[in-house]
């Protein structure tokens, strides 16, 4: 599989068109198409390391994966801890960053239920390279 094919396939899995990926990565709209093998460039144009890093960051894969098909993730998958999410959510309140115990319990149940659903897990994985921390009922250790 060529670099172009690997980028195109990974972008599709993430729900991006190549134009959208180019925009998100901050590279020229047609840049990725130059990586496709052609008569002039039988192996396609090889992008700079900087461009490869921008694209790999948007796709949440390593540059090595784009070039060789190996080592798919940039980093170890992180675990979502619901308590950490709640601490971040507290800053959105008008109570000086404090949640009441009942607010905290309601949000914990809502987040936990959503993240345990198939859709919630898929979105979490797609957009954040994270997965639910199953170490405790609510993400607690």
Buried (B, 14 or more C-beta within 10 A) or exposed (E): EEBBBBBBEBBEEBEBEBEBBBBBBEBEEEBBBBBBBEEEEEEBBEBEEEBBBBBBBBBBBBBBBBBEEEEEEBEEEEEBBBBEBBEEBBEEEEEEEEBEEEBBEEBBEEBBEBBEEEEBBEEBBEEEBBBBBEEEEBBEE
